[in-house]
Every structure is written in structure tokens, then in C-alpha cells.
Amino acid sequence: MNQPDRKQPPRVVHLLGGLRAIDVRAEQIVVQIAPNLPVLAIKTPEYAHLYAVLSRLNLTPIGVEFPHALTMEGRMPPDWQAFFPGMGFRLMDERNAWSNIRHSASRDGEHAIRLVASKCVTYLDLLNIRLLQLSAAYSRTLRAQMFDGKKPPGFFSNGYMREVDAAVHAFLSDAGSFRDLVAEIVWRFVLMEPGQVTTLATFLKKAKGSGLLLVKEMLEAGKDGGWLHSFSELRNNIVHVAPVGRSQTFHYCEVREIAVGADGKVPALHYAVLGKDGCIWQDAGEDTDFNDEAAIKAALEQYRAYFADSIDGLGFAVQTIERMMALLTQVRAATGFKGEMMTITDADIIGEVKVTRR
């Protein structure tokens, strides 16, 4: 029997719905809500195959933490990286690529390129952190509601749901700023057009008629029904109309059971952000007379119908980042920017080097 390679580091794989897969290089991988609430155990696969094994079971990985002692002591943040089944650690790869572009541009005196590369690195760091925060908020909300291991019936709201609200709001804000930065890079360094373009909305107006495939794809994604349009509508509604959860009469979560493997089921948190068509739900209940029981029930049934087929917030964030990374890879190639990793030699070191072990 194959034994797990214990030389590989332990890890905590974050899954859609707020679940965690714990890999401590033992005989089994434990999928859990919390340490005292395991929901599934699977035979430990080869180290590199775990993400694929989880995906085949319908347990979608969205990122991974590699715990270490300094994190437990509060001296370092967790070693966390977003992960996408279709493209692996692409966010980390793009972050490294733009960091290298920043270094080369700084060395060569290309200040405009250095500035946009620096912004890219910052926003990629932020998106990585926002995904971790949203996943953590899902986990806490799910754990609080499943504290006794029993799936709660129907809709609910608990104290941790506010953390989900906050994490969704923060993600949309930062992802919106990053979206605008990508549009600016394409305008200035791919199309090389004059004038200022600092938002996607302006880009979509000014770039019409471009024959470049990359631009055509962005224009299509920005149309009604496109993924950039759906993202922008949600972002604008939450940032400019009402904070998340305050633009509708009803605002709840639900614990759902998702199929795992041939006949298994595990609980997962669902938090609605958009209707199944990718559009913002038009709340018919905002004018409901709450002294009228029949009217309240009718409005709740409308919300229930919307919620049943709605798009989940964490899933939406993962899919949006994945699409942004695919777009960013194309944009980087189209700019022709060159990057080189910073290297430090003896010539760069000033004074005596002292190594302190703690």
C-alpha cells in the first residue's frame, strides 16, 4: 500500500461552501466544518493529485493554506494562495510576473510601466487576501449554524453572516478597481491610444470598433449578459446604491447539501448575490406592508424562488477572479512587457550580515 509522503508540508485546502480538507500527510484526508465536525474522509492521494481528487468528488478547491509555527504564534500571516481547478495557482503566477515587470521597469527607468505593474501587484495581493477573508467568513458562518452537526432547516442569519457581507463588499470594491486598472493598461500599452482611460466604462465607449481580438473579447464581456457586465452591475449596486444586504427586504443564508462522489452528501453554505441569469434581483418586497400577513408570505415566496437558483457569493468571487486572471494573462502578453526576477548578490549588501536564530 502506498504511504503518504510525509516530507511534504501539511496543508488546509479551502473548499466552496465553507468546508476545509485537512491534509496532515496521514492515511486519510479529512473534510470538515470544524475540528470537531468532520463530514467526510478519503484516502490520501499523491500530494500533487489532491486538488483533482477533491474536484472529481464535487468538492471544489478555491485556495490552500500551509500552516507553520510562526502563524500559530501570531508572528506571520498564513501562507495562503488562491487556487483554481482550471488554472492552478494562476493568481500567484501573475503576481510574480508583474513583480518581475516592476523590477525591470524600475531598473530601466520605465516609470509609467513601473507604476501600472506596481498597481497590478498590489491588487493581486488584495484579491488573494479578499478571497481568504470571504472563505474564512463562510467557514465561521457555516460552523456556527452547524455547531451540533445537524443541518438547520430553511433560511437563517447569524452573527457571522455580517462578516460575509463585509467580505463580499470588500472583494467587489477591490476587484472593481482592478478591473479598471486592466482597462487602463490595455488602452495605454496595447492600443497605445491618447487620452485618459481609467475606468472600464470609459474603455468600453472609446474602444468600440477596435479589431484587436483581446479588445473584442473585453467589449463582449462588458455587454449586457457578459461576465464583466454582471460583475460591474453588482459592484455598482452595492457600492453606489446600498451596502450588501441592505438593498432588499430579505437577506439570509442557507445550508445546502451537495452531492459528493457516488452517494455521499456534505453541507455547504449558500449566500445569494445574483439571480440565475446573472442579474441583480429586483426586490418586489420593498414596498410590502408588514402588517399584511398575506403580503409578507407572497414577498417571501418570491425571495425563495429567487434564492433557489441564485448565484452563490463565494462561487461568484472565485469565478470572477479566475476570469480576471485569464484576461490579465492575455493583457500581459499583448503589452510585450518584459520582466526579470530581482537577484541580490554580494555587491548589493552593505555592511556586515548578521543572522539571528530564535
Secondary structure as UniProt FT lines:
FT   TURN            6..7
FT   STRAND          11..15
FT   HELIX           16..18
FT   STRAND          20..23
FT   STRAND          28..34
FT   TURN            35..36
FT   STRAND          37..43
FT   HELIX           47..49
FT   HELIX           50..56
FT   TURN            57..58
FT   STRAND          61..66
FT   HELIX           69..72
FT   TURN            73..74
FT   STRAND          79..82
FT   TURN            85..87
FT   HELIX           90..108
FT   HELIX           111..145
FT   TURN            146..148
FT   STRAND          155..156
FT   TURN            159..160
FT   HELIX           161..185
FT   HELIX           186..190
FT   HELIX           200..206
FT   TURN            207..209
FT   HELIX           213..221
FT   TURN            224..225
FT   HELIX           227..236
FT   HELIX           237..241
FT   TURN            244..245
FT   STRAND          253..260
FT   TURN            261..263
FT   STRAND          264..274
FT   TURN            276..277
FT   HELIX           284..287
FT   TURN            290..291
FT   HELIX           293..308
FT   STRAND          311..312
FT   HELIX           313..335
FT   HELIX           346..348
//
